[in-house]
Amino acid sequence: MSNGSDLYEFVGELPEPESPVLVYWFDGFVDAGKAGKGLIDHLLATLDHEVVARFDVDTLIDYRSRRPEMRFADGAFQEYAAPELTLRRVHDDTGSSFLLLSGPEPDVRWEAFAAAVIDLVERLDVRLSVGVQGIPNPVPHTRPIGVLSHATRPELLDGNGMVDVELRVPGNVSSLLEYRLGKAGKDAIGLVARVPHYLAESDYPQASLSLLRALSSVSGLLLPSDDLVEASRRADELVQEQVEGNEQVAKVVHALESQYDAFAGSESRGSLIAEQQAVPSADEIGAELEQFLAELSDGDDGS
């Protein structure tokens, strides 16, 4: 089987191995609250970085399922937003470098893509790979955003937030990559922010902030957080205004708070990801919640 090296090319000279951390996120699978995307965007906006390698998106992306945007003006097409799947070298606040792989999730050749990333991991002597995303969960926005974790070896985790239930979930490139890294004897961790399900379709910087702090903890990287802290504060104010102005939504949030607090006070129960008791039904949330989200979106557009 090919090592997948035909899928990428280095930009400039091959970087010297520094045993860096690799952080990865792909657009296309579940990412509630845009938790992973928000983290990646924040890192690229606040830290120095340069492209190390580019993947051949023409062999990986189905353009008809995700059509790139083009700009038409003055009687002609002016711009084409070509998709990019890139590996960047990023420098944290101490100057230490790490790698960041991001872009659209490949539509095809998943195994070849995973092999290509593992080839990069070996060539660049990556010591740890970390995937990030958000998932919707029956939790309230008024409580801390927890981060679940899973890894190729139990020793990589301290037990806090570890996913300890058996689940069958849709396949995705990020999960396959972690699985293949483990089979290749490489260390990899998945960090998953638990986003309130009623905010899953909104930008929710609190979730990105929780992922950033978890990433710093598992990697030892010193990452800036001020911008995310401020964005989280503004989002909290907006959400709280909407909740206080809608009695039905407030009842849903209070029910979730009661469930969260009851779970937090128990040491004998499993992961809340599998806990379904006392979760408000879709009928209870219903049209009121849809209206709440619509109003929240309108507020974001006007900010």
KETIVEX-832882 format. One record per atom (N, C-alpha, C, O): x, y negated, z negated. Coordinates in steps of 0.02 Angstrom, whole numbers, plus 32768, in hexadecimal, padded with zeros to 4 digits. Example, Ala and Ser with C-alpha at 12.3 -4.5 7.8 and 13.67 -1.06 7.14 Angstrom:
BEGIN
8294811C7E7A
826780E17E7A
829480A57E7A
82C880A67E59
828280707E9E
82AC80357E9B
82857FFE7E76
829E7FC77E6E
***
This chain:
BEGIN
802A803C8000
800080008000
802C7FC28000
805F7FBF7FDE
80187F8F8026
803D7F508029
803C7F2E7FE5
800D7F357FBF
80737F097FD7
80757EE37F98
80507EA17F9F
804F7E797F70
80327E947FD9
800A7E587FE2
80327E197FF0
80167DE37FF4
80747E1F7FF7
809D7DE38001
808E7DC08043
80A17D87804D
806C7DE48072
80597DC480B1
80217D9280A8
80117D6E80D7
80027D90806D
7FC97D638061
7FDF7D1E8049
7FB57CF18046
801E7D158037
80337CD4801E
80787CC38039
809D7CEE8051
80887C838034
80CB7C6D8046
80E07C378014
80B87C0E7FFE
811F7C378004
813A7C057FD6
81427BC27FFA
81507BBF8036
81387B8D7FD5
81437B4A7FEE
81877B337FD3
818F7B287F97
81B67B2B8000
81F97B1A7FEA
821F7B577FD2
82117B8F7FE8
824E7B4D7FA6
82787B837F8E
82547BAB7F59
82287B927F35
82667BEB7F54
824A7C177F21
825C7BFD7EDC
82977BF47ECD
822A7BF17EB0
823A7BD87E6D
82657C097E45
825F7C467E4D
828F7BEE7E1B
82B77C187DF0
828B7C387DBA
82617C157D9D
82937C797DAD
826B7C997D79
82777C787D35
82B17C6F7D20
82417C677D12
82467C467CD1
821A7C697C9D
820F7C4E7C67
82017CA47CAE
81D17CC87C82
81967C9B7C70
81867C947C35
81767C7E7CA2
813F7C4F7C93
80FD7C747C85
80F87CB17C8E
80CC7C4E7C6E
80877C657C68
80647C557CAA
80717C217CC9
80387C817CC0
800E7C757CFA
7FC67C6C7CE4
7FAA7C987CC2
7FA87C347CF6
7F617C287CE8
7F3C7C2C7D2A
7F527C107D5C
7F037C507D2B
7EDF7C567D6A
7E947C4D7D61
7E777C5F7D2E
7E757C317D95
7E2C7C277D98
7E187C247DE1
7E397C047E0A
7DE07C457DF1
7DC87C477E36
7D7F7C317E38
7D567C467E10
7D707C067E68
7D2D7BEB7E71
7D037C1C7E99
7D147C2D7ED2
7CCB7C337E7D
7CA07C607EA1
7C787C8E7E75
7C417CA37E87
7C937C9F7E3A
7C707CCA7E0B
7C537C9E7DD4
7C567C617DD8
7C377CBD7DA1
7C187C997D69
7C4C7C6C7D47
7C827C827D35
7C397C2D7D3D
7C637BFF7D17
7C357BCC7CF6
7C327B927D0A
7C117BE37CC3
7BDE7BBA7CA2
7BFD7B797C88
7C347B797C6D
7BD77B437C91
7BEF7B027C7A
7C2C7AE97C9F
7C4B7AB87C8B
7C3D7B0C7CD5
7C7B7AFD7CFB
7CB77AFB7CCB
7CE27ACF7CCF
7CB67B2B7C9C
7CE97B2C7C68
7D2F7B367C85
7D5D7B107C76
7D377B6A7CAF
7D787B767CCC
7D8C7B407CFD
7DC57B287CFD
7D5E7B2C7D28
7D6D7AF77D59
7D807AB67D36
7DAF7A947D4A
7D5B7AA67D01
7D6A7A697CDC
7DAF7A6A7CBE
7DD27A377CBD
7DC47AA57CA5
7E077AAB7C89
7E3C7AA27CBF
7E6C7A7D7CB6
7E337AC47CF8
7E637ABF7D2F
7E687A777D48
7E9F7A5C7D51
7E2F7A577D53
7E2E7A117D6B
7E5279E47D39
7E7779B77D4C
7E4679F07CF9
7E6679C77CC5
7EB279CF7CC6
7ED6799E7CC2
7ECA7A0D7CCB
7F127A197CCC
7F3379F87D08
7F6979DB7D02
7F1379FD7D42
7F3079E07D7E
7F2D79947D7D
7F5779727D9B
7EFC79787D59
7EF5792F7D56
7F2479107D23
7F3478D57D29
7F3A79357CF2
7F6179187CBB
7FAA792F7CB8
7FD179127C93
7FBC79627CDD
8000797C7CD9
8022797B7D1D
800179817D51
806479727D1D
808B79747D5B
808A79BA7D78
808E79EB7D53
808479BF7DB9
80827A017DD8
809779FD7E21
809679C87E3F
80AB7A377E3C
80BB7A3B7E83
80A87A817E9C
80A87AB17E76
80977A847EDC
80827AC47EFA
80C07AF17F03
80F47ADB7F1C
80B97B2F7EEE
80EF7B607EF4
80E17B907F2D
810F7BA37F52
80A27BA47F35
80917BD47F6A
80497BC87F80
801F7BB07F5A
803B7BD97FBF
7FF77BD37FDA
7FE27C187FF5
80097C3C8014
7FA27C287FE9
7F867C668004
7F657C588047
7F4E7C218055
7F647C8C8071
7F467C8780B3
7EFB7C8E80AC
7EE07CC580AF
7ED87C5580A3
7E907C578097
7E6A7C7080D4
7E327C8A80CC
7E867C698110
7E637C81814C
7E577CCD8149
7E277CE58167
7E817CF18126
7E787D398121
7E527D4E80E2
7E437D8980D9
7E417D1E80B7
7E227D2E8077
7DDC7D11806E
7DB57D2B8046
7DCB7CDC8093
7D8D7CB78087
7D5C7CC180C0
7D6E7CC080FB
7D1C7CCC80AF
7CE67CCD80DF
7CCA7C8780E4
7CA37C7280BA
7CDD7C638118
7CC97C1D811F
7C7E7C148127
7C627BE18114
7C5D7C468144
7C157C3F8150
7BED7C46810F
7BB47C2F810C
7C097C6680DD
7BE57C6B809D
7BF47C2F8070
7BCB7C1D8046
7C2D7C0F807A
7C3F7BD28055
7C5D7BA18087
7C9A7B9D808E
7C327B7D80A8
7C497B5180DE
7C6E7B1480C3
7C527AEE809B
7CAC7B0A80D7
7CD27ACF80C1
7CB07A8F80D9
7C917A8E810F
7CB77A5B80B2
7C977A1B80C3
7CC079F680F7
7CFE79F780F6
7C9C79D58126
7CBC79A98157
7C9B79658154
7C5F79608146
7CC279318160
7CA778ED815E
7CA178D181A5
7CD178D281CC
7C6578B981B5
7C58789B81F6
7C4B785181ED
7C22783D81C3
7C6D78288213
7C6377DF8210
7C7C77C08251
7CAA77D98271
7C5D77878263
7C727761829D
7C74778C82DD
7C9F77858307
7C4277B882E2
7C3B77DF831F
7C6B78198326
7C707836835C
7C8E782B82F0
7CBE786282F5
7CC8788382B1
7CBA7866827D
7CE078C182B4
7CF278E38275
7D3578C9825D
7D6778C98282
7D3678B2821F
7D71788F8205
7D9B78BA81D6
7DD878B381D4
7D7A78E781B0
7D9F790E817F
7D837955817A
7D4879618188
7DAE79828167
7D9B79C8815C
7DB879DE811A
7DF579DE8111
7D8E79F180EA
7DA47A0680A8
7DB67A5080A9
7D8F7A7A8094
7DF17A5F80C3
7E067AA480C9
7E0F7AC48085
7E2D7AA58059
7DF57B00807A
7DFE7B218039
7E477B32802D
7E6C7B41805D
7E5C7B307FEF
7EA17B3F7FDD
7EA37B6E7FA2
7E807B647F70
7ECB7BA07FA7
7ED87BCF7F70
7F227BCB7F63
7F4B7BE87F88
7F357BA87F2E
7F7B7B967F24
7F957BAA7EE0
7F707BB17EAF
7FD67BB57EDF
7FFA7BBF7EA1
80247B817E94
804D7B6E7EBE
80197B617E5B
803E7B257E49
80697B317E0C
805A7B5A7DE1
80A07B0C7E0A
80C87B097DCD
80B57AC97DA8
80B97A937DC5
80A17AD07D6A
80887A987D42
80B57A907D05
80CF7AC17CEB
80BE7A537CEF
80E97A457CB5
80BF7A2C7C7B
809A79FB7C82
80C47A4D7C42
809C7A397C08
80BB79FB7BE7
80EB79DE7C02
80A079E77BAD
80B679A87B8D
80FE79AB7B74
811B79777B64
811B79E67B6F
816179EB7B59
819079F37B95
81CD79F67B8C
817379F77BD1
819C7A027C0C
81A37A4B7C1F
81BE7A5A7C54
818A7A787BF5
818B7ABF7C06
815C7ACC7C40
81267AAE7C45
81707AF87C6D
81487B057CA8
811E7B447CA1
81327B747C80
80E47B447CC1
80BB7B7F7CC8
809D7B7F7D0D
80A17B4D7D30
80807BB77D21
80647BBE7D64
80187BBB7D61
7FFA7BD27D31
7FFA7B9E7D95
7FB27B967D98
7F9A7BAD7DDC
7FAB7B8E7E0F
7F727BE27DDD
7F567BFD7E1B
7F0C7BEF7E1C
7EE77C057DF0
7EF57BCA7E4F
7EAF7BB87E52
7E997BAD7E9A
7EC17BA17EC7
7E567BB07EA2
7E397BA67EE4
7DFC7BD27EEB
7DE57BEF7EB9
7DE07BD87F27
7DA47C017F31
7DB37C4B7F26
7DE97C637F39
7D847C6E7F08
7D8B7CB67F00
7D8B7CD77F44
7D5E7CCB7F6C
7DBD7D017F53
7DBD7D237F94
7D7D7D4B7F9F
7D647D6B7F71
7D647D4A7FDD
7D297D707FEF
7D3C7DB78004
7D137DE57FFF
7D787DC1801C
7D8E7E018035
7DD57E10801D
7DF67DE48001
7DEB7E4D8027
7E2F7E648018
7E417E587FCF
7E777E407FBF
7E137E6A7FA3
7E207E607F5C
7E5E7E867F45
7E887E6A7F20
7E647EC47F59
7E9E7EEC7F42
7EDF7ECF7F5D
7F117ECD7F39
7EDE7EB97F9B
7F1B7E9B7FB7
7F2C7E5A7F93
7F667E4B7F88
7EF87E347F82
7F047DF57F5E
7F217E047F19
7F517DE37F04
7F047E357EF5
7F1E7E467EB3
7F677E5D7EB8
7F907E4C7E8E
7F757E847EEC
7FBA7E9B7EF6
7FE97E617F03
80227E607EED
7FD07E2F7F29
7FF97DF47F37
80087DCD7EF7
80407DB67EED
7FD67DC57ECC
7FE17DA17E8D
80127DC77E61
803D7DA97E42
800B7E097E5E
80397E327E36
80807E2C7E52
80B07E2A7E2C
80857E287E94
80C77E1E7EB3
80E47DDB7E9D
81207DD77E8D
80BB7DA77E9B
80D27D667E82
80E67D6A7E39
81197D4D7E25
80BE7D8C7E11
80CC7D947DCA
81117DB47DC0
81377D9F7D94
81217DE57DE9
81617E077DE2
819A7DDC7DFC
81CF7DD87DDD
81907DBB7E34
81C57D927E52
81D57D557E27
820F7D3F7E25
81A37D3A7E05
81AD7CFE7DDD
81B47D0E7D93
81B67CE17D69
81B77D4F7D82
81C37D657D3D
818F7D497D0C
81A17D337CD5
814F7D4A7D20
81197D317CF5
81147D5E7CB8
81117D9B7CBE
81117D407C7D
810D7D677C3F
80C67D747C28
80B97DA57C05
80977D487C3D
80527D4F7C28
80257D2D7C5B
80327CF47C6F
7FEF7D4F7C6F
7FBD7D317C9C
7F7D7D277C75
7F687D527C4E
7F5C7CED7C7F
7F207CDC7C59
7EEA7CC37C89
7EF47C937CAE
7EB17CE67C89
7E777CD07CB0
7E467CAA7C84
7E3F7CBA7C49
7E237C797CA0
7DF47C507C79
7DB17C4A7C9E
7DAF7C487CDC
7D7B7C487C78
7D387C3F7C94
7D077C307C5C
7D197C347C21
7CCA7C1E7C6E
7C937C167C3D
7C5A7C447C4F
7C4E7C527C8A
7C377C5D7C1D
7BFC7C857C28
7BC27C687BFF
7BCE7C4E7BC9
7B847C6D7C18
7B4B7C557BF1
7B3E7C837BB7
7B427CC07BBE
7B2E7C667B7D
7B227C8D7B40
7AEA7C6D7B18
7ADF7C307B1D
7AC57C947AF1
7A907C787AC7
7AAC7C557A8A
7AA37C6C7A51
7ACE7C1D7A95
7AEC7BF67A5E
7AD77BAD7A66
7AC97B977A9E
7AD47B877A2F
7AC07B417A33
7AFC7B137A40
7B357B237A2E
7AEF7ADA7A5E
7B257AAA7A6C
7B3C7A877A2C
7B707A657A2D
7B177A8E79F6
7B287A6C79B7
7B597A94798D
7B6A7A7E7956
7B707ACC79A5
7BA17AF47981
7BE07AF979AC
7BDE7AEE79E8
7C197B0B798C
7C587B1079B3
7C527B4179EC
7C317B7579E7
7C717B307A24
7C727B5C7A5E
7CA67B937A53
7CE27B867A53
7C8E7BCF7A49
7CBC7C077A3D
7CDB7C1F7A7E
7CC07C147AB4
7D147C407A78
7D367C5D7AB1
7D417CA77AA5
7D647CBB7A75
7D247CD07ACF
7D2F7D187ACD
7D6F7D297AF2
7D857D027B1C
7D8D7D617AE1
7DCC7D747B01
7DCF7DBE7B0E
7DB17DE77AEA
7DF37DD07B42
7E027E167B51
7E487E187B6F
7E617DE57B87
7E677E517B6F
7EAD7E547B84
7EC07E9A7B9B
7E9C7ECB7B8F
7EF87E9E7BBE
7F107EDF7BD6
7F2E7F087B9D
7F367F457BA5
7F3F7EE97B65
7F577F0C7B2A
7F397EED7AEC
7F387EAF7AE6
7F1F7F157ABD
7F017EF87A80
7F337ECD7A59
7F1F7E9E7A37
7F737EDD7A5E
7FA67EB87A39
7FAB7E6F7A4E
7FC87E467A2A
7F907E5E7A88
7F947E197AA0
7F617DEC7A7E
7F667DAF7A83
7F317E0A7A5A
7EFC7DE47A3A
7F017DEB79EF
7F1A7E1D79D5
7EE97DB779CB
7EEA7DBA7982
7EA87DD57966
7E9F7DD77929
7E7B7DE97992
7E3B7E05797B
7E037DD27979
7DC97DE5797C
7E137D927974
7DE07D5E7971
7DC17D5479B6
7DE57D4579E7
7D7F7D5B79BA
7D5D7D5079F9
7D647D887A2B
7D4F7D807A65
7D837DC07A18
7D8C7DF67A47
7D497E147A5B
7D1D7E207A31
7D407E207A9C
7D047E417AB4
7D077E8A7AA1
7D337EAF7AB9
7CDA7EA17A76
7CDD7EE57A5B
7C9F7F0E7A6C
7C8C7F3A7A46
7C807EFF7AA5
7C457F247ABA
7C537F437AFE
7C7F7F2D7B23
7C2D7F787B0F
7C337F977B50
7BFF7F787B7F
7BC47F787B70
7C177F5F7BB8
7BEB7F3C7BE7
7BFB7F537C2E
7C337F687C3D
7BCA7F4E7C59
7BD57F567CA1
7BC37F137CC1
7B8B7EFC7CBB
7BF47EF57CE1
7BEB7EB27CFD
7BFD7EB37D47
7C217EDF7D5D
7BE47E827D6E
7BF77E7E7DB5
7C427E747DBC
7C617E4F7D97
7C5D7E957DEE
7CA47E8D7DFB
7CB57E487E14
7C8C7E287E35
7CF07E307E04
7D087DEF7E1C
7D547DF27E1F
7D737E1C7DFE
7D727DC67E45
7DBA7DC97E50
7DE17DBE7E10
7E147DDF7E04
7DCA7D907DE6
7DED7D827DA8
7DF27DC17D7C
7E277DD07D61
7DBA7DE37D74
7DB97E207D4B
7DE27E577D6B
7E067E7B7D48
7DDC7E5F7DAD
7E047E927DD0
7E4E7E847DC8
7E767EB27DBE
7E617E447DCC
7EA87E327DC4
7EC17E457D7F
7EF87E627D79
7E9A7E367D4B
7EAF7E497D08
7EB67E957D02
7EE67EAE7CE5
7E877EB97D1F
7E897F037D1E
7EC77F1D7D41
7EEA7F487D27
7ED57F037D7C
7F107F1A7DA2
7F517F067D80
7F827F2B7D83
7F527ECB7D62
7F8E7EB87D3C
7F9B7EE97D04
7FD47EFC7CF8
7F667EFD7CE1
7F6E7F2E7CAB
7F887F707CC5
7FB47F8E7CA6
7F6D7F877CFE
7F837FC67D1B
7FCC7FC27D30
7FEF7FF57D31
7FE37F867D41
80297F7D7D56
80567F717D1A
80927F657D23
803B7F747CDD
80637F6A7CA1
80727F227C91
80A27F137C6E
80497EF47CAC
80537EAC7CA0
80227E947C6B
7FEA7EAC7C67
80387E647C43
800D7E477C10
7FDD7E147C2E
7FF27DE87C54
7F9D7E1A7C1D
7F6B7DEB7C36
7F347DE37C02
7F227E137BE0
7F197DA77BFD
7EE37D977BCE
7EAC7D727BF4
7EBA7D4A7C21
7E6E7D807BE2
7E357D5B7BFD
7E167D327BC5
7E077D4D7B90
7E0B7CF27BD1
7DEC7CC57BA1
7DA87CAF7BBE
7DA47C977BF6
7D737CB87B96
7D2F7CAC7BAE
7D0B7C7F7B7D
7CFD7C937B44
7CFB7C427B92
7CD67C137B68
7C8C7C267B67
7C6F7C347B9C
7C6E7C257B2C
7C277C347B24
7C007BF27B28
7BFF7BCB7AF9
7BE07BE77B62
7BBF7BA97B70
7B747BB07B62
7B567BE27B77
7B547B7F7B41
7B0B7B827B38
7AE97B8F7B7A
7AF57B6D7BAC
7ABD7BC27B7C
7AA07BD77BBB
7A777BA07BDC
7A6F7B9F7C19
7A5C7B727BB5
7A347B3D7BD2
7A5F7B047BEF
7A447AD67C0D
7AA17B097BE6
7ACE7AD87C04
7AFD7AF97C37
7B2E7ADA7C4D
7AEF7B377C49
7B1D7B5D7C73
7B287B3E7CB7
7B5E7B457CD4
7AF67B1A7CD1
7AFD7AFC7D14
7B177AB57D12
7B217A967D46
7B247A9B7CD7
7B3D7A577CD0
7B887A567CC5
7BA57A897CB2
7BA77A1E7CD2
7BED7A157CBD
7BEE7A117C71
7BCB79E87C54
7C147A3C7C51
7C147A3E7C08
7C5D7A3D7BEF
7C797A727BE2
7C7A7A037BE8
7CC279FD7BD7
7CD47A1D7B94
7D0E7A2F7B8A
7CA37A247B67
7CB27A457B27
7CCD7A8C7B33
7CFB7AA27B10
7CB17AAE7B65
7CC77AF27B74
7D0E7AF27B8F
7D367B1D7B7D
7D1E7AC27BBA
7D627ABD7BD5
7D947AAD7B9D
7DCC7AC67B9D
7D7F7A837B6E
7DAA7A727B35
7DB87AAF7B0A
7DF07AB97AF4
7D857AD87AFF
7D8F7B157AD8
7DBF7B457AFB
7DE97B647ADC
7DB87B4A7B3E
7DE67B747B64
7E2D7B597B60
7E5D7B807B5A
7E357B177B64
7E787AFA7B60
7E997B0B7B1E
7ED47B1E7B1C
7E737B057AE8
7E907B147AA6
7EA17B5E7A9F
7ED57B6F7A82
7E767B897ABB
7E857BD07AB9
7EC17BE17AE3
7EEB7C0A7AD0
7EC77BC17B1E
7F007BCC7B49
7F417BB67B27
7F737BDA7B2A
7F407B7D7B06
7F7B7B667AE2
7F8E7B997AAC
7FCA7BA67AA1
7F5D7BB67A8B
7F697BE57A55
7F8A7C257A6E
7FBA7C3D7A4F
7F727C417AA5
7F8C7C817ABC
7FCC7C797AE4
7FF37CA97AEA
7FD97C3D7AFF
80127C347B2B
804C7C0E7B0A
80857C147B20
803D7BE67AD7
80707BBB7AB9
807B7B7B7AE0
80A87B557ACE
80547B6E7B14
805C7B307B3B
803F7AF57B15
800D7AFC7AF1
805E7ABB7B1C
80457A7E7AFD
80207A587B34
803E7A3A7B60
7FDD7A587B2F
7FB37A3C7B64
7F8D7A007B4B
7F737A017B13
7F8879CB7B73
7F64798E7B5D
7F19799B7B5A
7EFE79C07B82
7EF9797C7B28
7EB179877B20
7E8879477B1A
7E4B79497B19
7EA9790D7B16
7E8578CE7B08
7E4C78C17B38
7E1578AF7B23
7E5878CA7B79
7E2378BC7BAA
7DE878EA7BA2
7DAE78D47BA8
7DF5792A7B94
7DBE79597B89
7D99794B7B48
7D5C79537B45
7DBC79357B15
7D9C79237AD6
7D6B78E97AE1
7D3378EB7AC8
7D8078B77B07
7D55787D7B14
7D1A78917B40
7CE2787C7B33
7D2778BA7B73
7CF078D07B9F
7CBE78FA7B77
7C8278F67B82
7CD779227B48
7CAA794B7B1E
7C7F791F7AF2
7C44792D7AE8
7C9D78EA7AD7
7C7778BD7AAB
7C3D789D7AD2
7C0578997AB9
7C4C78857B0F
7C1978657B37
7BE278977B4A
7BA778867B49
7BF678D37B5C
7BC479067B6E
7B9979197B33
7B5C79227B3A
7BB7791E7AF8
7B90792D7ABB
7B5A78F87AAF
7B2179087A9F
7B6D78B97AB7
7B3D78837AAC
7B0478877ADD
7ACA787F7ACB
7B1378957B1B
7ADF78997B4F
7AB078D47B42
7A7378CC7B46
7ACD790E7B32
7AA379497B25
7A77793D7AE8
7A3C794F7AE9
7A9379207AB4
7A6D79157A77
7A3378E57A82
79FD78EE7A67
7A3F78B27AAA
7A0978837ABC
79D078A77ADE
7996789C7ACE
79E078D27B0D
79AD78F77B31
798779277B04
794A792E7B09
79AB79497AD8
798B79797AAB
795D79567A7A
7924796B7A6F
7974791F7A5D
794B78FB7A2C
790D78DD7A4C
78DB78D07A2A
790F78D27A8D
78D678B67AAF
78A578EA7ACA
787578D87AEC
78B2792A7ABC
7887795F7AD6
787B79927A9F
78A779B97A8D
783F79907A83
782F79BA7A49
78357A057A58
784E7A2A7A2E
78207A1A7A93
78237A617AA4
786B7A7A7AA9
787B7AAF7A90
78957A537ACA
78DB7A657AD0
78FC7A657A8B
79257A917A7C
78EA7A357A61
79067A337A1D
78F57A7279F7
791E7A8B79D1
78B97A8D7A00
78A67ACB79DF
78D17B0579F6
78E57B2F79CE
78DE7B077A36
79097B3C7A51
794F7B377A32
796C7B6A7A1D
796A7AFB7A30
79AD7AF17A14
79AE7B0579CA
79DE7B2579B4
797B7AF279A4
79787B04795D
79757B507955
79957B6B7927
79507B737980
794D7BBB797C
79927BDA7989
79A57C0A7967
79B57BBF79B9
79F97BD879C7
7A287BC9798E
7A547BF1797F
7A207B8F796E
7A4A7B7F7934
7A3F7BB178FC
7A6F7BC778DD
79FF7BC278F0
79F07BF278BB
7A107C3678CA
7A2C7C56789E
7A0B7C4B7909
7A297C8B791C
7A757C887914
7A937CB678F9
7A937C52792B
7ADC7C4B7928
7AF47C4C78DF
7B247C6F78CF
7AD27C2678B5
7AE77C22786F
7ADE7C64784B
7B077C777821
7AA87C88785C
7A9C7CCA783D
7AD37CFA7852
7AEB7D227829
7AE77CF77891
7B1C7D2478A9
7B5F7D117889
7B847D3D7873
7B6D7CD07887
7BAD7CBA786A
7BB47CCD7821
7BEB7CD67808
7B7B7CD277FF
7B7D7CE477B8
7B817D2D77AB
7B847D427771
7B827D5677DF
7B847D9F77D6
7BC87DB977EE
7BE07DA57822
7BE57DE577C8
7C257E0377DB
7C1C7E4A77F5
7C4D7E69780B
7BDF7E6377F4
7BD57EA87806
7BBB7EB2784D
7BB47EEA7864
7BAC7E7A7872
7B907E8178B4
7BC57E7C78EA
7BFD7E6578DE
7BB37E947925
7BE27E94795D
7BE47E52797F
7BD57E1E7963
7BF97E5479BE
7C017E1779E5
7BBD7DF879F5
7B8E7E1C7A07
7BB97DB679F0
7B7C7D937A00
7B6C7D977A4A
7B347D8A7A5F
7B9D7DAB7A72
7B907DB17ABA
7B5C7DE87AC6
7B3A7DE77AFA
7B577E187A97
7B277E4E7A9F
7AEA7E467A73
7ABC7E6E7A76
7AE97E127A49
7AB37E077A1A
7A797DE37A3C
7A837DAC7A57
7A3E7E017A3C
7A067DE47A60
79CB7DD37A33
799B7DB47A4B
79CD7DE579F5
79947DD779CA
798E7D8B79BE
79BF7D6779B8
794F7D7579BC
793E7D2F79AD
79527CFF79E4
79507CC279DA
79657D1A7A1E
79757CEE7A56
79347CD57A75
790A7CFF7A87
79297C957A7D
78EC7C7C7A9D
78E47C997AE3
79157C9F7B08
78A77CAA7AF4
789B7CC77B36
789A7C907B6B
789A7C547B5C
789B7CA77BAA
78997C777BE1
78587C4F7BDF
78577C147BF0
78217C6F7BC9
77E17C4C7BC5
77E37C157B91
77C57BE07B9A
78077C217B5B
780B7BEE7B26
78327BB17B3E
78237B787B2C
78637BBE7B67
788B7B877B81
78667B657BBB
785B7B297BBC
78537B907BEC
78277B7C7C22
78347B397C42
786D7B247C4C
77FD7B197C53
78007ADA7C79
78217AA37C51
78417A777C6D
781A7AA57C0E
78387A717BE5
78847A6F7BEE
78A37A3A7BF3
78A27AAB7BF0
78EB7AAF7BF6
79017A9A7C3C
79347A797C44
78DA7AAD7C6F
78EA7A987CB2
78E97A4B7CB7
79147A2D7CD7
78B77A2D7C97
78B379E47C97
78EE79C67C72
790979927C87
790179E67C3C
793A79CF7C14
797A79CE7C3F
799F799D7C3E
79867A037C65
79C17A077C8E
79BF79D47CC6
79F279B67CD8
798379CA7CE2
797C79987D17
798D79527CFD
79AF792B7D1E
797479437CC1
798279017CA3
79CC78FA7C92
79E978C47C9A
79EB79327C7C
7A3279307C6C
7A5B79237CAA
7A8B78FC7CA9
7A4779447CE1
7A6B793A7D20
7A6478F27D38
7A9578D47D50
7A2878D67D31
7A1D78907D45
7A4978627D1C
7A6478317D35
7A5078727CDB
7A7978497CB0
7AC2784C7CC3
7AE5781A7CBF
7AD978877CD8
7B1E788E7CEE
7B2C78647D2D
7B6178467D34
7AFB78647D5A
7B05783F7D99
7B0977F47D8D
7B2A77D07DB2
7AE877DE7D59
7AE777967D4D
7B1D777D7D1E
7B2077427D10
7B4777AB7D06
7B7A77957CD7
7BB677797CFA
7BE777657CDA
***
